Amino acid sequence: MAILERFRLDGKRAVITGGSRGLGRAIAQALAEAGADLVLVARDADTLAQAQTQLLTTGRRVDVVVGDLSTPEGTETVCQTILERFAPIDILVNNVGGRRINVPTEDLALADWQRILDLNLTSAFLCSRELGRHMVQRRQGSIINIASIAGLIVFRGIAGRTYEVAKAALIHLTRTLAADWAPFGVRVNAIAPGAFLTDANRRWFQEMPQLRTKVESQIPLGRLGNPEEIGPAAVFLASDASSYMTGTVLVLDGGHTLW
């Protein structure tokens, strides 16, 4: 097989959680351009419809599921819908997540701690369990967890450490699932992005203008990542180009973690 053909995803179907905007939207674009049909999951029906319309121009099939993955119950409902309507699934991108909190640990309510863990970690566990068991039965599949360098280092100037804890756990969930499912031909890898210029981060920087300057000063490349720069990494991990890779965390951070 020619080298570039190994990156093709023709005949594959990919589920992307949080796929209507930000990094998820960029990943969806890349997977579709590589040949995959898509199932996008998000809470907001309007942004999903907009993403669906835009992605249909790739010539791929694009389906959407409106659902809330911030709760275990909502995640299980979404997975049931996907399996009933769109199985089999070849690629799962557990992308949904976010910090959404800036409260010192000593003041952090248990409910807020649990909410951020459920959004960033429990949703990935449940989607992997529900969709992954069918991959195991079929003895093929690729799962990509979108972690963060916050799971590897601790950021300065941001309070409330639930996000860091959740992403660190997601990285280890990646490794444990990779070990458990390797005998069944299911590969599980993660991408750990650094600071990207998503809409969510734009709002975060508007609230704390000094933070962007500080973050950029800590990045050897001297800038934030553009969302489309995560797409090639996702295509690589989803495709046969990475057929001998499992349990790996690809760091995509402009060199941030080098210091």
C-alpha positions in Angstrom: 0.0 0.0 0.0 1.3 3.5 -0.9 2.3 5.5 2.1 -0.4 8.2 1.8 -3.1 5.5 1.3 -2.4 4.3 4.8 -3.8 7.5 6.1 -7.1 7.0 4.3 -10.3 6.3 6.2 -12.6 5.3 3.4 -15.4 3.0 4.6 -14.9 3.9 8.2 -17.4 5.6 10.5 -16.2 7.9 13.3 -18.0 9.3 16.3 -16.7 12.6 17.6 -18.0 13.9 20.9 -18.1 17.6 21.2 -17.8 17.6 17.5 -19.7 20.7 16.5 -17.1 23.3 17.5 -13.5 23.8 18.6 -11.0 21.0 18.4 -13.8 18.5 17.9 -15.0 20.3 14.8 -11.4 20.5 13.4 -11.0 16.8 14.0 -14.3 16.0 12.3 -13.2 18.0 9.3 -9.9 16.2 9.0 -11.4 12.7 9.4 -14.1 13.5 6.8 -11.4 14.8 4.3 -9.6 11.5 4.9 -12.7 9.6 3.9 -14.6 8.8 7.1 -18.3 9.1 7.6 -19.2 11.0 10.7 -21.4 11.0 13.8 -21.2 14.3 15.6 -22.4 14.5 19.3 -23.0 17.8 21.1 -25.5 19.5 23.3 -26.5 22.4 21.1 -28.7 21.4 18.1 -28.0 24.7 16.2 -24.3 24.4 16.2 -24.6 20.7 15.3 -26.8 21.6 12.3 -24.3 24.2 11.2 -21.4 21.8 11.5 -23.3 19.1 9.6 -24.1 21.5 6.8 -20.5 22.6 6.5 -19.1 19.0 6.7 -21.5 17.6 4.1 -19.4 19.6 1.5 -16.7 16.9 2.0 -19.0 14.4 0.3 -19.1 12.2 3.3 -22.2 11.1 5.3 -22.6 13.3 8.4 -25.1 12.3 11.1 -25.7 14.2 14.4 -26.9 13.2 17.9 -28.0 15.9 20.3 -27.1 14.9 23.8 -25.6 16.0 27.1 -22.4 14.1 28.0 -21.8 16.0 31.2 -23.8 13.4 33.1 -23.4 9.6 33.1 -27.1 9.2 32.3 -26.9 11.5 29.4 -23.8 9.8 28.1 -25.4 6.4 28.3 -28.4 7.6 26.4 -26.2 9.0 23.6 -24.3 5.8 23.3 -27.5 3.8 23.1 -28.7 6.1 20.3 -25.5 5.7 18.4 -25.5 1.9 18.6 -29.1 1.7 17.6 -28.8 4.1 14.6 -25.3 4.1 13.3 -23.4 0.9 14.3 -20.9 -0.3 13.5 -18.5 2.3 14.7 -14.8 2.1 13.7 -13.4 5.2 15.3 -14.3 7.0 18.6 -12.9 10.4 19.4 -13.6 11.2 23.1 -13.2 15.0 22.7 -15.9 16.5 24.9 -14.6 18.3 27.9 -13.6 21.6 29.4 -12.5 23.4 32.5 -15.4 25.8 33.1 -14.2 26.6 36.6 -11.7 28.9 38.3 -12.2 28.3 42.0 -9.5 27.7 44.5 -9.4 24.1 45.7 -10.0 25.1 49.3 -13.3 26.7 48.2 -14.3 24.1 45.6 -17.7 22.5 46.1 -17.9 18.7 45.8 -20.7 19.1 43.2 -18.4 21.2 41.0 -15.5 18.7 41.4 -17.8 15.8 40.3 -19.3 17.8 37.4 -15.9 18.5 35.8 -14.8 14.9 36.4 -17.9 13.6 34.7 -17.5 15.9 31.8 -13.9 15.1 31.1 -13.4 11.6 32.4 -16.6 9.7 33.0 -18.0 10.5 29.6 -14.9 9.1 28.0 -15.0 6.0 30.1 -18.7 5.4 29.3 -18.3 6.0 25.6 -15.3 3.7 25.4 -17.1 1.0 27.4 -20.3 1.1 25.3 -18.8 1.6 21.9 -15.6 -0.1 22.6 -17.1 -3.4 23.6 -18.5 -3.8 20.1 -15.0 -3.0 18.7 -13.7 -5.7 20.9 -16.3 -8.1 19.5 -15.4 -7.2 16.0 -11.7 -7.3 16.8 -11.0 -3.9 15.3 -11.3 -0.2 16.1 -9.4 2.9 17.1 -10.2 5.1 20.1 -8.7 8.6 20.5 -8.9 10.4 23.8 -8.4 14.1 23.7 -6.5 14.7 26.9 -4.4 17.8 27.6 -1.0 18.8 28.7 -2.8 19.8 31.9 -2.8 16.1 32.6 1.0 16.1 32.4 1.9 19.5 34.1 0.1 22.0 36.3 -0.7 25.4 34.8 0.1 28.5 36.7 -2.5 31.2 37.5 -5.6 29.0 37.2 -7.5 27.8 40.3 -9.5 24.6 40.7 -7.6 21.5 39.8 -10.4 19.1 38.8 -9.5 19.6 35.1 -5.9 18.6 35.6 -6.9 15.6 37.7 -9.5 14.5 35.1 -7.0 14.8 32.2 -4.3 12.9 34.0 -6.8 10.1 34.7 -7.9 10.1 31.1 -4.3 9.6 30.0 -4.0 6.6 32.3 -7.4 5.3 31.2 -6.0 5.4 27.7 -3.0 3.2 28.7 -5.1 0.7 30.6 -7.7 0.3 27.9 -4.8 0.0 25.3 -3.3 -2.8 27.4 -6.7 -4.6 27.9 -7.9 -4.4 24.3 -4.7 -4.8 22.3 -5.3 -8.6 22.1 -8.6 -7.8 20.3 -7.1 -5.5 17.7 -8.5 -2.3 19.3 -6.0 0.5 19.6 -6.4 3.3 22.2 -4.3 6.4 22.0 -4.5 10.0 23.2 -3.6 13.5 22.0 -2.5 16.0 24.7 -3.1 19.4 23.2 -1.5 22.5 24.7 -3.1 25.9 24.4 -5.2 26.3 21.2 -7.1 29.3 20.0 -10.6 27.9 20.3 -13.7 29.9 21.0 -13.7 28.7 24.6 -10.2 29.9 25.1 -10.9 33.2 23.5 -13.6 33.7 26.1 -11.2 32.6 28.8 -8.5 35.0 27.6 -11.1 37.9 27.5 -11.8 37.3 31.2 -8.1 37.1 32.0 -6.2 39.1 29.3 -2.9 38.7 31.1 -3.2 35.0 30.9 -2.8 34.8 27.1 0.4 36.8 27.2 1.8 34.6 30.0 0.8 31.4 28.2 2.4 32.4 24.9 5.6 33.4 26.7 5.8 29.8 27.9 5.5 28.3 24.5 8.8 27.9 22.5 7.0 28.4 19.2 5.7 31.6 20.7 2.0 31.3 19.8 -1.2 29.4 20.5 -2.2 26.5 18.3 -4.8 26.8 15.6 -7.6 24.2 15.8 -6.9 22.8 12.3 -3.4 21.8 13.5 -4.9 18.9 15.6 -6.6 17.3 12.6 -3.5 15.5 11.0 -2.7 13.9 14.4 -6.2 12.6 14.7 -6.1 11.2 11.2 -2.8 9.5 11.9 -4.1 7.8 15.1 -7.4 6.8 13.5 -5.8 5.3 10.4 -3.6 2.3 9.5 -0.7 4.7 9.4 -0.5 4.1 13.2 -1.3 0.4 13.1 1.6 -0.5 15.5 0.8 2.3 18.0 -1.4 1.9 21.1 -1.3 3.4 24.6 0.6 6.4 23.3 0.0 10.1 24.2 0.9 12.5 21.4 1.8 15.9 22.8 0.8 18.8 20.6 1.8 21.9 22.4 4.2 24.0 20.5 6.9 22.8 22.9 5.2 24.1 26.0 6.1 21.1 28.1 9.8 21.3 27.1 10.6 23.9 29.8 
